[in-house]
Amino acid sequence: MYIRKRKPIFDTKTTIILVMTLGETIKNRRKELGITQPHLAELAKVSTNTLYKLERGQGNPSLNVLNKLAEVLGMELKLEVKLTIDNG
């Protein structure tokens, strides 16, 4: 039996950009609602440090943490197939 090695879906650079985009989105929504970081962290039952790192594009949040934050912010997590143009 031959097992084909799969190419990773995301490279490190892509992962960093995704986390930064997530952090910016959460930060912008939090500010729209006039909620402080400590208050959002308390409402979502996550640590302030976790939220701080996420908003700065650092850390590696779990889906559970993202879901808790999204719920408090009136948002939802959504996965979609991204259409890309292959330049190779």
TIZATI-707876 format. One record per residue (C-alpha): residue in three letters; x, y, z; residue number from 1. Coordinates in nm, 4 decimals, padded with zeros to 6 digits. Layout:
# TIZATI-707876
  aa        u        v        w   i
 ALA        X        Y        Z NUM
...
//
This chain:
# TIZATI-707876
  aa        u        v        w   i
 MET  00.0000  00.0000  00.0000   1
 TYR  00.1304  00.3434 -00.0960   2
 ILE  00.0539  00.6366  00.1312   3
 ARG  00.0746  00.9727 -00.0364   4
 LYS  00.2223  01.2451  00.1779   5
 ARG -00.0122  01.5410  00.1937   6
 LYS  00.0990  01.8952  00.1531   7
 PRO  00.0069  02.1082  00.4582   8
 ILE -00.3017  02.3233  00.4084   9
 PHE -00.1434  02.6233  00.5807  10
 ASP  00.2179  02.7209  00.6073  11
 THR  00.3505  02.9161  00.9064  12
 LYS  00.3151  03.2511  00.7306  13
 THR -00.0498  03.1819  00.6424  14
 THR -00.1254  03.0743  00.9990  15
 ILE  00.0239  03.3959  01.1398  16
 ILE -00.1855  03.6053  00.8986  17
 LEU -00.5022  03.4156  00.9949  18
 VAL -00.4426  03.4692  01.3672  19
 MET -00.3675  03.8382  01.3090  20
 THR -00.6874  03.8784  01.1041  21
 LEU -00.8909  03.7010  01.3711  22
 GLY -00.7414  03.9215  01.6387  23
 GLU -00.8134  04.2392  01.4458  24
 THR -01.1720  04.1310  01.3810  25
 ILE -01.2326  04.0555  01.7487  26
 LYS -01.0675  04.3790  01.8592  27
 ASN -01.2703  04.5885  01.6127  28
 ARG -01.5980  04.4272  01.7188  29
 ARG -01.5121  04.4675  02.0884  30
 LYS -01.4430  04.8369  02.0331  31
 GLU -01.7656  04.8805  01.8312  32
 LEU -01.9546  04.7485  02.1316  33
 GLY -01.7562  04.9634  02.3769  34
 ILE -01.6318  04.6648  02.5771  35
 THR -01.2931  04.6623  02.7485  36
 GLN -01.0580  04.3649  02.7202  37
 PRO -01.1024  04.2674  03.0862  38
 HIS -01.4817  04.2897  03.0592  39
 LEU -01.4951  04.0808  02.7396  40
 ALA -01.2618  03.8228  02.8918  41
 GLU -01.4871  03.8008  03.1982  42
 LEU -01.8061  03.7707  02.9921  43
 ALA -01.6535  03.5032  02.7670  44
 LYS -01.4892  03.3231  03.0608  45
 VAL -01.1407  03.3373  02.9070  46
 SER -00.8274  03.4883  03.0553  47
 THR -00.7453  03.8513  02.9853  48
 ASN -00.3994  03.7391  02.8752  49
 THR -00.5499  03.5032  02.6162  50
 LEU -00.7635  03.7839  02.4742  51
 TYR -00.4720  04.0285  02.4790  52
 LYS -00.2505  03.7866  02.2846  53
 LEU -00.5249  03.7048  02.0363  54
 GLU -00.5937  04.0708  01.9612  55
 ARG -00.2202  04.1283  01.9025  56
 GLY -00.1995  03.8351  01.6588  57
 GLN -00.0078  03.6169  01.9023  58
 GLY -00.0947  03.2888  02.0659  59
 ASN -00.2861  02.9941  01.9303  60
 PRO -00.6509  03.0154  02.0403  61
 SER -00.8616  02.7017  02.0546  62
 LEU -01.1926  02.6790  01.8742  63
 ASN -01.3566  02.6767  02.2158  64
 VAL -01.2008  03.0142  02.3062  65
 LEU -01.2926  03.1619  01.9675  66
 ASN -01.6471  03.0343  01.9994  67
 LYS -01.6869  03.1845  02.3483  68
 LEU -01.5625  03.5234  02.2285  69
 ALA -01.7762  03.5137  01.9146  70
 GLU -02.0862  03.4316  02.1178  71
 VAL -02.0386  03.7298  02.3500  72
 LEU -01.9617  03.9597  02.0549  73
 GLY -02.2691  03.8491  01.8596  74
 MET -02.0598  03.6787  01.5943  75
 GLU -02.0290  03.3261  01.4599  76
 LEU -01.7434  03.1080  01.3443  77
 LYS -01.7759  02.9964  00.9863  78
 LEU -01.5549  02.7744  00.7720  79
 GLU -01.5769  02.8088  00.3965  80
 VAL -01.3873  02.6672  00.1062  81
 LYS -01.1676  02.9440 -00.0248  82
 LEU -01.1437  02.9828 -00.3995  83
 THR -00.7846  03.0480 -00.5040  84
 ILE -00.6009  03.0937 -00.8285  85
 ASP -00.3072  02.8588 -00.8669  86
 ASN -00.0112  03.0553 -00.9993  87
 GLY  00.2075  02.7471 -01.0215  88
//
